[in-house]
Amino acid sequence: MTRRFFLVLLCIIAAGVPAAAQSRATIVILVRHAEKAAAPAADPPLTEAGVARARALATALADANVRAVITTELIRTRETARPLADALGLPLETVHTGALGVHAKAVADAVRAHAGQTVLVVGHSNTIPSIIAALGGPRFSDICDTQYSNLFVLIVRPGDKKADLVVSSYGAPSPDRATTCQGSMK
């Protein structure tokens, strides 16, 4: 996804937000970490394709007014977020992994600490759906292991129990979900 397309997307989203709530709405951009190496199994770094995707994310979000970047302690999430954080001079805020529900709530709390701002969250295939739900978005299954290009934009308004979700993509396309992800997110 190009930077221009992303900015147009944010403008369209903002146009649907009542003027009184626009300054208070929190825009949460969520992505799964980029492509990871096979080893070491517990905490692998990004592959060359993953490094390229991390750069593509930084390019796509360069003008998105991101004010906070939240990752886990794992190398792959930090390496995915670092190009954008470095370009914007932002620290990486770490929310440690743990029990899924506890982790999702902790990330949602970290996002809420940045109310009214645009926040990037870099998570994992099994955590992004839970974080979206914890912030009031729709529930869906884990992201398929072959999918790295998903970009979720969640609009969280104070007082609303439900958040609006737009699903897009960035960087190189992931393999076709229909052939590689039977039974997962559609």
C-alpha positions in Angstrom: 0.0 0.0 0.0 1.4 3.4 -0.9 1.7 6.2 1.5 -0.7 8.3 -0.5 -3.3 5.5 -0.4 -2.9 5.2 3.4 -3.4 8.9 3.9 -6.5 8.8 1.7 -7.8 5.9 3.8 -7.2 7.8 7.0 -9.1 10.9 5.6 -12.0 8.7 4.6 -12.1 7.2 8.1 -11.9 10.6 9.7 -14.7 11.9 7.5 -17.0 9.3 9.1 -16.1 10.5 12.6 -18.3 13.3 13.9 -16.4 16.6 14.2 -16.7 16.6 18.0 -15.2 13.2 18.3 -12.4 13.5 15.7 -9.9 15.1 18.1 -10.5 12.4 20.6 -10.7 9.3 18.4 -7.7 7.0 18.7 -6.4 5.5 15.5 -4.8 2.1 16.1 -2.8 0.6 13.3 -2.1 -3.1 13.9 0.2 -5.4 12.0 1.7 -8.8 12.5 5.5 -8.9 12.6 7.2 -9.2 9.3 8.6 -12.5 7.9 10.7 -14.3 10.4 13.6 -16.7 10.2 13.2 -20.3 11.2 15.9 -20.2 13.9 16.4 -19.7 16.7 12.9 -21.1 17.2 12.1 -19.2 20.4 13.0 -15.7 19.2 14.0 -15.5 15.5 15.0 -12.3 13.7 13.5 -11.1 10.5 14.4 -12.6 7.1 15.5 -10.4 4.2 11.9 -10.3 3.1 10.9 -9.3 6.6 13.4 -6.5 6.7 12.0 -5.2 3.4 8.5 -5.4 4.8 9.5 -3.5 7.9 10.9 -0.7 5.6 7.7 -0.8 3.6 5.7 -0.3 6.8 7.8 2.7 7.7 7.2 4.1 4.2 3.5 3.5 4.3 3.1 5.1 7.7 5.6 7.9 7.4 2.9 10.6 7.1 0.2 8.8 9.3 1.0 11.0 12.4 2.0 7.9 14.5 2.8 9.1 18.0 3.4 5.8 19.8 4.8 2.4 18.8 3.9 -0.7 20.9 5.6 -4.1 20.4 6.3 -7.2 22.3 9.8 -8.1 23.7 10.4 -10.5 20.9 13.0 -9.6 18.2 10.7 -10.0 15.2 8.1 -7.4 16.5 10.8 -4.9 17.5 12.6 -5.3 14.1 9.3 -4.8 12.3 8.6 -1.5 14.2 12.1 -0.1 14.4 12.4 1.6 11.0 9.3 3.7 11.6 10.1 4.4 15.2 13.6 5.4 14.3 12.4 7.7 11.5 9.9 9.4 13.8 12.3 9.5 16.8 9.8 7.4 18.9 10.8 4.8 21.5 9.4 1.3 21.3 7.0 0.6 24.1 7.1 -3.0 25.1 4.2 -5.1 26.4 5.5 -8.5 27.3 3.9 -11.6 25.9 2.0 -13.9 28.2 -1.4 -15.4 28.5 -3.4 -14.3 25.5 -6.2 -12.5 27.3 -3.9 -10.9 29.7 -1.5 -9.7 26.9 -4.4 -8.4 24.8 -5.7 -6.4 27.8 -2.2 -5.0 28.5 -1.8 -3.9 24.9 -5.3 -2.3 25.0 -4.4 -0.5 28.2 -1.1 0.7 26.6 -3.1 2.0 23.6 -5.6 3.8 25.8 -2.7 5.6 27.4 -2.3 7.4 24.0 -6.0 8.4 23.7 -6.6 10.7 20.8 -3.4 9.8 19.0 -2.3 7.4 16.2 -0.7 4.3 17.6 1.2 1.5 15.8 0.9 -2.0 17.4 3.1 -4.8 16.1 2.0 -8.2 17.4 1.7 -11.8 16.3 -0.6 -14.0 14.3 -2.4 -15.1 17.5 -2.4 -11.8 19.3 -3.6 -9.2 16.8 -7.2 -10.6 16.6 -7.4 -10.6 20.4 -6.0 -7.1 20.7 -8.5 -5.8 18.1 -11.4 -7.5 20.1 -10.0 -6.0 23.4 -10.2 -2.5 21.9 -13.8 -3.1 20.8 -13.3 -4.4 17.2 -14.8 -7.5 15.7 -13.7 -11.0 16.7 -12.0 -13.3 14.2 -9.6 -16.2 14.2 -5.9 -16.1 14.3 -4.0 -14.8 11.3 -2.7 -17.6 9.0 1.0 -18.3 9.3 1.6 -17.3 5.6 0.0 -13.9 6.0 2.3 -10.9 6.7 0.8 -8.1 4.6 -2.4 -7.4 6.6 -2.7 -3.9 7.9 -5.6 -3.3 10.3 -6.8 0.2 11.1 -9.0 0.4 14.2 -10.9 3.7 15.1 -11.6 3.8 18.8 -13.9 6.5 20.0 -14.3 7.4 23.7 -17.6 6.1 25.1 -18.2 3.7 22.1 -18.2 0.0 23.0 -17.5 -0.9 19.4 -14.6 0.3 17.2 -14.6 0.5 13.5 -12.1 -1.7 11.6 -10.7 -1.3 8.1 -8.5 -4.1 6.8 -5.9 -3.3 4.1 -2.4 -4.4 3.2 1.1 -3.1 2.8 4.4 -4.2 1.3 4.7 -7.3 -0.9 1.5 -9.3 -1.1 1.2 -12.4 1.1 0.3 -15.7 -0.6 -3.3 -16.2 -1.5 -5.3 -17.0 1.7 -7.7 -19.2 -0.1 -4.9 -21.7 -1.0 -2.7 -21.4 2.1 -5.0 -20.7 5.0 -7.9 -23.1 5.2 -10.1 -22.3 8.1 -8.4 -19.1 9.2 -9.2 -15.4 8.9 -11.0 -14.6 5.7 
